[in-house]
Amino acid sequence: MEKITVNQLHGIVLRESESDAILEIDNNMYQKIAESLSHLRKQAFDGMENEMRERLVETLSNLSGILLRIRLEKAFRSESVDTNNLVDEERYVLDAYEEQQERLALITAAASKGKTQLLRYVSEKYRSRMITVRLLKDMEALTGADYEHYGPFEAEDIATMPYVNARALMLQGSATRIRWMD
């Protein structure tokens, strides 16, 4: 896959920031950026050359984030903006945002219309959802919110458990969440 230079990416970011529309970009833009960053990080230099390499990596990373934020801000702030030019990675983020908006509307409507059954269902579904975590230290067995037993665990074990239990472990610094792709 071809790589992208800082100058090329800067030009793309500049054009995107000057336009109200979401401009067409290469469908593999973020993959090209990742490839370029990977290539730069693998290079070994000494002294000043290494410092320059680090600045290039930092600049490419920053420009990538700016491009993503600019394009998504356009999609988020206006329903009249054509989102057909978004690439798959941007659509992935936009889909999550739209899901968030739908959930917000659902809860707001259920609360304002007194739909307690729906709110109880949502609450129960949320509390019972399972997530996967990586344990950061040895731990004794625990009883989950679902009354199932989990563990004992050794550091670096992977476990799937109820969200409320996993969240408590993460807040203690005993676990970190593993996010699987949809």
C-alpha positions as CSV (number, residue, x, y, z in Angstrom):
1,M,0.0,0.0,0.0
2,E,1.3,3.4,-0.8
3,K,2.2,5.8,2.0
4,I,1.2,9.4,2.5
5,T,3.6,12.3,3.3
6,V,3.1,15.0,5.9
7,N,2.7,17.6,3.1
8,Q,0.0,15.5,1.3
9,L,-1.9,15.0,4.5
10,H,-1.5,18.7,5.5
11,G,-3.0,19.7,2.1
12,I,-6.0,17.3,2.6
13,V,-6.6,18.7,6.1
14,L,-6.3,22.3,4.9
15,R,-8.8,21.7,2.0
16,E,-11.2,19.9,4.4
17,S,-11.1,22.7,6.9
18,E,-11.9,25.3,4.3
19,S,-14.9,23.5,2.9
20,D,-18.4,23.2,4.4
21,A,-18.9,19.9,2.6
22,I,-17.3,16.6,3.5
23,L,-14.8,16.2,0.6
24,E,-14.0,13.0,-1.2
25,I,-10.8,11.4,0.1
26,D,-9.1,8.1,-0.7
27,N,-11.1,5.2,0.9
28,N,-7.8,3.9,2.3
29,M,-6.7,7.2,3.8
30,Y,-6.4,6.1,7.4
31,Q,-4.8,2.8,6.4
32,K,-2.2,4.8,4.3
33,I,-1.6,7.0,7.3
34,A,-1.2,4.0,9.6
35,E,1.2,2.4,7.0
36,S,3.3,5.6,6.9
37,L,3.4,5.8,10.7
38,S,4.4,2.2,11.0
39,H,7.1,2.6,8.4
40,L,8.5,5.7,10.2
41,R,8.4,4.0,13.6
42,K,10.4,1.1,12.3
43,Q,13.3,3.3,11.1
44,A,16.2,3.6,13.5
45,F,18.3,6.8,13.5
46,D,20.7,8.4,15.9
47,G,20.6,11.9,17.3
48,M,19.1,14.7,15.3
49,E,17.7,12.3,12.6
50,N,15.8,10.4,15.2
51,E,14.4,13.6,16.7
52,M,13.2,14.5,13.2
53,R,11.6,11.1,12.7
54,E,9.8,11.5,16.0
55,R,8.5,14.9,15.0
56,L,7.3,13.5,11.7
57,V,5.4,10.7,13.5
58,E,3.9,13.2,15.9
59,T,2.9,15.5,13.1
60,L,1.3,12.7,11.0
61,S,-0.6,11.5,14.0
62,N,-1.9,14.9,14.9
63,L,-2.9,15.7,11.3
64,S,-4.7,12.3,11.2
65,G,-6.7,13.1,14.3
66,I,-7.5,16.6,13.0
67,L,-8.8,15.2,9.7
68,L,-11.0,12.7,11.5
69,R,-12.4,15.3,13.9
70,I,-13.1,17.9,11.2
71,R,-14.9,15.4,9.0
72,L,-17.0,13.9,11.8
73,E,-17.8,17.4,13.2
74,K,-19.4,18.2,9.8
75,A,-21.4,15.0,9.9
76,F,-22.5,15.5,13.6
77,R,-23.5,19.2,13.4
78,S,-25.8,19.1,10.4
79,E,-28.3,16.7,9.0
80,S,-28.1,18.4,5.6
81,V,-24.4,17.6,5.1
82,D,-23.9,14.7,2.6
83,T,-22.1,11.9,4.4
84,N,-21.5,9.8,1.3
85,N,-17.9,10.9,1.2
86,L,-17.2,9.5,4.6
87,V,-14.8,6.5,4.6
88,D,-15.5,3.3,6.5
89,E,-13.5,4.3,9.6
90,E,-15.5,7.5,9.9
91,R,-18.8,5.8,9.4
92,Y,-17.9,3.4,12.2
93,V,-17.6,6.4,14.5
94,L,-20.7,8.1,13.1
95,D,-22.8,4.9,13.6
96,A,-21.9,4.9,17.3
97,Y,-22.9,8.5,17.6
98,E,-26.2,7.9,15.9
99,E,-26.8,4.9,18.2
100,Q,-26.1,7.2,21.2
101,Q,-28.6,9.8,19.9
102,E,-31.3,7.0,19.5
103,R,-30.7,5.8,23.0
104,L,-30.9,9.3,24.4
105,A,-34.2,9.9,22.6
106,L,-35.5,6.5,23.8
107,I,-34.7,7.2,27.5
108,T,-36.0,10.7,27.3
109,A,-39.3,9.7,25.7
110,A,-39.7,6.7,28.1
111,A,-39.1,8.9,31.2
112,S,-41.4,11.7,30.0
113,K,-44.2,9.4,29.0
114,G,-44.0,7.3,32.2
115,K,-43.0,4.1,30.5
116,T,-41.5,2.4,33.6
117,Q,-41.6,-1.0,32.1
118,L,-39.3,0.1,29.2
119,L,-37.0,1.8,31.6
120,R,-36.7,-1.3,33.8
121,Y,-36.0,-3.4,30.8
122,V,-33.3,-1.0,29.6
123,S,-31.8,-0.9,33.1
124,E,-31.8,-4.7,33.5
125,K,-30.3,-5.2,30.0
126,Y,-27.6,-2.7,30.8
127,R,-26.7,-4.2,34.2
128,S,-26.6,-7.8,32.8
129,R,-24.4,-7.1,29.7
130,M,-21.1,-8.9,29.7
131,I,-17.8,-7.4,28.8
132,T,-14.3,-8.8,28.4
133,V,-11.4,-7.7,30.5
134,R,-7.7,-8.5,30.9
135,L,-6.8,-8.9,34.6
136,L,-3.7,-7.0,35.6
137,K,-3.0,-8.8,38.9
138,D,-3.8,-12.1,40.6
139,M,-7.3,-12.1,42.2
140,E,-9.5,-14.4,44.2
141,A,-12.7,-15.7,42.8
142,L,-15.7,-13.3,42.8
143,T,-19.4,-13.7,42.6
144,G,-20.8,-11.7,39.7
145,A,-24.0,-9.6,39.6
146,D,-25.5,-12.6,37.8
147,Y,-24.7,-14.8,40.9
148,E,-22.2,-16.8,38.8
149,H,-18.7,-17.4,40.1
150,Y,-15.7,-15.9,38.2
151,G,-12.1,-16.7,38.9
152,P,-9.7,-17.1,40.6
153,F,-7.6,-15.1,38.2
154,E,-3.9,-14.7,37.5
155,A,-2.4,-11.6,36.0
156,E,-2.9,-11.4,32.3
157,D,-6.0,-13.8,32.3
158,I,-8.8,-12.8,30.0
159,A,-12.3,-13.0,31.5
160,T,-15.9,-12.2,30.3
161,M,-18.1,-11.0,33.2
162,P,-21.0,-8.7,34.0
163,Y,-20.3,-5.1,33.3
164,V,-20.9,-3.9,36.9
165,N,-18.2,-6.3,38.2
166,A,-15.8,-5.6,35.4
167,R,-16.2,-1.8,35.9
168,A,-15.4,-2.2,39.7
169,L,-12.2,-4.1,38.8
170,M,-11.3,-1.5,36.2
171,L,-11.8,1.4,38.8
172,Q,-9.6,-0.5,41.2
173,G,-6.9,-0.8,38.6
174,S,-7.2,-4.6,38.6
175,A,-8.4,-5.0,35.0
176,T,-8.5,-3.3,31.7
177,R,-11.2,-3.6,29.1
178,I,-10.7,-5.5,25.9
179,R,-12.7,-4.1,23.1
180,W,-13.6,-6.5,20.3
181,M,-14.6,-5.1,16.9
182,D,-18.3,-5.4,16.0
